[in-house]
Amino acid sequence: ALGLGVLFERLPLLHALLKVAGSLYLLWLAWKVATASGPAEGHRPLIAAHQGALLQLLNPKAWMMALSAIGGFTLAGEAYWPSAFWVLAIFFCTGLYTGAFWVLFGAQVRRLISTPRGWRRFNLGMGIATAACVLMIWI
């Protein structure tokens, strides 16, 4: 929201390179998810909330989503900052409840799937869904 749209207008090759890099990353991630065996056994220590928040600064999926949202939903001219505010506010609110849903969904999936075969099927489906997200970058 702080000027990347202008940068992409002036350097369209940069935008194209970011789309290619994001697509390749998502396809790699989809492969890792699709070929994963299942949840880790045992109890791993949880990271602190502030560490999890800082981790989002390194999250390529979050950056791709943020760039796409600002580029796709903000208005030009004097309407830019009000529209950017609304995009950020809507994404923040949406992120709160979708994040909570994802945590609850994950807990239920872990409770319901008990066999290695079930985990392989679930992970294959999630990998395919992740790979399908690449289409949204290019449409």
LINUR-V833586 format. One record per helix or strand of 3 or more residues. SS is the DSSP state (A for helix, B for strand). FROM is the first residue (numbers start at 1). LEN is the number of residues. If there is no record, write none. Layout:
ss	from	len
SS	FROM	LEN
SS	FROM	LEN
This chain:
ss	from	len
A	4	7
A	12	23
A	49	10
A	60	14
A	77	36
A	116	23
